């Protein structure tokens, strides 16, 4: 998949403030300081798309970007080190809970985990929460350029072992580096696969976002129908 355009849509404080549900959405979330903003910029090919901050837990709102006028990239607040989170616990704000559980056009979550660390309890807890709440996700191990391949493989294997009892078919796992671009094509490929599956399921190509004047009616229609999320590539 190629990215021809990336446009900032909005920063939403809660689910009701998010745009209409007419476009498929792909959300990125991880423990604070996992390198999420840098990865999003690398995926979009725009250095300033998501703001990178040296302060862990900087992202506080649900930041939404429209990509290629046909799907949305969603930057969710991180968990763990963010102000207000309990120490050593994968706490995340209620807006994120509501988004993940009730956003009907959410196609997949990209759960980001730092490849240079052994399994962290808040990462394990968050992935368990995703699984228990039937939220579709893939695992993405970041900062692959910061560690040796052997170290990354050992940490990934340890994480896989921690979660293996939760399902018969494990989630898809990817590694990436925002610095050298490793994994970018694979992650965009996941989005491309899901978009193609959605188009095949609906019998039509994904449509562009509605005009501003149409957004309210589109939002009301989506919420009234509450269509079930596409049952695609779920890990359970």
C-alpha positions as CSV (number, residue, x, y, z in Angstrom):
1,X,0.0,0.0,0.0
2,X,1.2,3.5,-0.9
3,X,0.4,6.6,1.2
4,X,-0.6,9.4,-1.2
5,X,-2.2,11.7,1.4
6,X,-2.3,12.0,5.2
7,X,-4.6,14.7,6.6
8,X,-5.1,15.5,10.3
9,X,-8.8,15.0,11.0
10,X,-9.2,15.9,14.7
11,X,-8.2,15.3,18.3
12,X,-11.1,13.8,20.2
13,X,-11.4,13.8,24.0
14,X,-14.0,11.0,23.9
15,X,-15.8,8.6,21.6
16,X,-18.7,10.9,20.8
17,X,-16.3,13.5,19.6
18,X,-14.8,11.2,17.0
19,X,-15.7,11.6,13.3
20,X,-18.5,9.6,11.6
21,X,-17.9,5.9,11.3
22,X,-18.0,5.8,7.5
23,X,-14.3,4.9,7.0
24,X,-12.3,1.9,8.3
25,X,-10.0,2.8,11.2
26,X,-6.7,1.3,12.3
27,X,-5.6,2.2,15.8
28,X,-2.1,2.3,17.3
29,X,-1.5,2.1,21.0
30,X,1.3,1.0,23.3
31,X,3.1,1.6,26.6
32,X,4.4,5.1,26.9
33,X,7.8,5.7,25.3
34,X,7.3,2.7,23.0
35,X,8.0,4.9,19.9
36,X,4.5,5.1,18.7
37,X,4.6,8.7,17.3
38,X,7.9,8.0,15.4
39,X,6.4,4.8,13.9
40,X,3.2,6.6,12.8
41,X,5.3,9.3,11.1
42,X,7.4,6.6,9.4
43,X,4.3,4.8,8.2
44,X,2.8,7.9,6.8
45,X,6.1,9.1,5.3
46,X,5.6,12.5,7.0
47,X,8.0,13.5,9.8
48,X,5.5,15.9,11.5
49,X,2.3,13.9,11.3
50,X,2.3,12.7,14.9
51,X,4.1,14.9,17.4
52,X,7.1,13.2,19.0
53,X,7.8,14.2,22.6
54,X,10.6,13.2,25.0
55,X,8.0,13.2,27.7
56,X,6.3,9.7,28.2
57,X,2.6,9.8,28.0
58,X,2.4,13.0,26.0
59,X,-0.5,11.9,23.9
60,X,-3.7,12.6,25.9
61,X,-6.4,12.7,23.1
62,X,-7.6,10.4,20.4
63,X,-5.8,11.8,17.4
64,X,-7.3,10.8,14.0
65,X,-5.8,11.1,10.6
66,X,-7.4,10.4,7.2
67,X,-5.2,8.4,4.9
68,X,-5.6,8.3,1.1
69,X,-9.2,9.6,1.7
70,X,-10.3,6.0,2.3
71,X,-9.2,5.0,5.8
72,X,-8.1,6.5,9.1
73,X,-5.0,6.1,11.2
74,X,-5.8,6.5,14.9
75,X,-3.2,7.5,17.5
76,X,-4.4,6.4,20.9
77,X,-3.0,7.6,24.3
78,X,-0.4,5.3,25.7
79,X,-0.6,3.5,29.0
80,X,1.8,2.8,31.8
81,X,3.9,5.9,32.5
82,X,1.2,8.4,31.6
83,X,0.2,10.9,34.3
84,X,-2.6,9.5,36.4
85,X,-1.8,5.8,35.6
86,X,-1.2,3.6,38.5
87,X,2.4,2.3,38.8
88,X,3.1,-1.0,37.1
89,X,-0.4,-1.4,35.8
90,X,-1.8,-1.1,32.3
91,X,-4.3,1.6,33.1
92,X,-5.6,3.7,30.2
93,X,-8.3,6.3,30.1
94,X,-12.0,5.8,29.7
95,X,-12.1,7.4,26.3
96,X,-9.7,4.7,25.0
97,X,-11.8,2.0,26.7
98,X,-14.9,3.3,25.0
99,X,-13.2,3.7,21.7
100,X,-11.8,0.1,21.6
101,X,-15.0,-1.5,22.8
102,X,-17.6,0.5,20.9
103,X,-16.1,2.0,17.8
104,X,-17.8,-0.1,15.1
105,X,-15.5,0.9,12.2
106,X,-12.4,-0.1,14.1
107,X,-10.8,-2.8,12.0
108,X,-7.7,-3.6,13.9
109,X,-5.5,-2.5,16.8
110,X,-1.7,-2.4,16.4
111,X,-0.5,-3.2,19.9
112,X,3.1,-1.8,20.2
113,X,5.6,-3.5,22.4
114,X,9.3,-2.6,22.8
115,X,11.4,-5.4,21.4
116,X,14.4,-4.7,23.6
117,X,12.5,-5.5,26.8
118,X,11.4,-8.8,28.4
119,X,7.6,-9.1,28.8
120,X,6.3,-6.1,30.8
121,X,3.3,-6.7,33.0
122,X,1.3,-3.7,31.7
123,X,1.8,-4.9,28.1
124,X,0.7,-8.4,29.0
125,X,-2.3,-7.0,30.9
126,X,-3.3,-4.8,27.9
127,X,-3.1,-7.7,25.4
128,X,-5.1,-9.8,27.7
129,X,-7.7,-7.0,27.9
130,X,-7.9,-6.8,24.1
131,X,-8.3,-10.6,23.9
132,X,-11.0,-10.7,26.6
133,X,-12.9,-7.9,25.0
134,X,-12.8,-9.4,21.5
135,X,-10.9,-6.5,20.0
136,X,-9.0,-7.5,16.8
137,X,-5.3,-6.8,17.0
138,X,-1.8,-7.6,15.8
139,X,1.4,-7.3,17.9
140,X,4.1,-5.0,16.7
141,X,7.6,-5.1,18.4
142,X,9.2,-1.7,18.0
143,X,12.8,-0.3,18.0
144,X,14.2,-3.4,16.4
145,X,17.2,-1.4,15.4
146,X,18.2,-0.9,19.0
147,X,18.8,-4.5,19.9
148,X,20.4,-7.5,18.3
149,X,18.1,-9.9,16.4
150,X,18.8,-12.6,19.0
151,X,17.7,-10.4,21.8
152,X,14.6,-9.3,20.0
153,X,13.7,-12.9,19.2
154,X,14.2,-14.0,22.8
155,X,11.9,-11.2,24.1
156,X,9.3,-12.0,21.5
157,X,9.4,-15.7,22.3
158,X,9.0,-14.9,26.0
159,X,6.0,-12.7,25.3
160,X,4.4,-15.2,23.0
161,X,4.8,-17.8,25.7
162,X,3.1,-15.6,28.3
163,X,0.0,-15.2,26.1
164,X,-0.1,-18.6,24.4
165,X,-2.8,-20.1,26.6
166,X,-5.4,-17.5,25.6
167,X,-6.1,-18.8,22.1
168,X,-5.6,-21.6,19.7
169,X,-4.3,-19.4,16.9
170,X,-1.8,-16.8,18.1
171,X,-2.0,-13.2,16.9
172,X,0.2,-12.1,14.0
173,X,3.5,-10.6,15.1
174,X,5.7,-8.0,13.4
175,X,8.9,-6.2,14.1
176,X,9.7,-2.7,13.0
177,X,12.0,0.3,13.3
178,X,11.0,3.9,12.7
179,X,14.6,4.7,12.3
180,X,15.5,2.5,9.3
181,X,12.0,1.7,8.0
182,X,12.1,-2.0,8.8
183,X,8.6,-3.4,8.9
184,X,6.9,-0.5,7.3
185,X,5.8,-2.4,4.2
186,X,4.6,-5.3,6.3
187,X,2.4,-3.1,8.5
188,X,1.0,-1.2,5.6
189,X,0.4,-4.6,4.0
190,X,-1.8,-5.6,6.9
191,X,-3.9,-2.6,6.4
192,X,-4.1,-3.2,2.7
193,X,-5.2,-6.8,3.3
194,X,-8.0,-5.7,5.6
195,X,-9.1,-3.0,3.3
196,X,-9.3,-5.5,0.4
197,X,-11.2,-7.9,2.6
198,X,-13.7,-5.2,3.6
199,X,-14.1,-4.2,-0.1
200,X,-14.7,-7.8,-1.1
201,X,-17.2,-8.3,1.8
202,X,-19.2,-5.2,0.8
203,X,-18.9,-5.8,-2.9
204,X,-17.6,-2.3,-3.5
205,X,-14.4,-0.3,-3.2
206,X,-14.0,1.8,-0.1
207,X,-15.6,5.2,-0.4
208,X,-14.0,8.5,0.3
209,X,-15.0,10.4,3.4
210,X,-18.3,12.3,3.1
211,X,-18.4,16.1,2.8
212,X,-18.4,18.1,6.0
213,X,-22.1,18.8,5.7
214,X,-22.9,15.1,5.4
215,X,-21.0,14.0,8.5
216,X,-23.8,14.2,11.0
217,X,-26.2,12.1,9.0
218,X,-23.5,9.6,8.2
219,X,-22.6,9.4,11.9
220,X,-26.2,8.9,12.9
221,X,-26.7,6.2,10.4
222,X,-23.6,4.3,11.5
223,X,-24.6,4.5,15.1
224,X,-28.2,3.5,14.4
225,X,-27.1,0.4,12.4
226,X,-24.2,-0.5,14.8
227,X,-22.9,-2.9,12.3
228,X,-20.6,-5.6,13.7
229,X,-16.9,-5.0,13.1
230,X,-15.5,-7.1,10.2
231,X,-14.6,-10.5,11.5
232,X,-11.2,-10.4,9.9
233,X,-7.8,-11.8,11.1
234,X,-9.0,-12.0,14.7
235,X,-6.6,-13.9,17.0
236,X,-9.2,-15.8,18.9
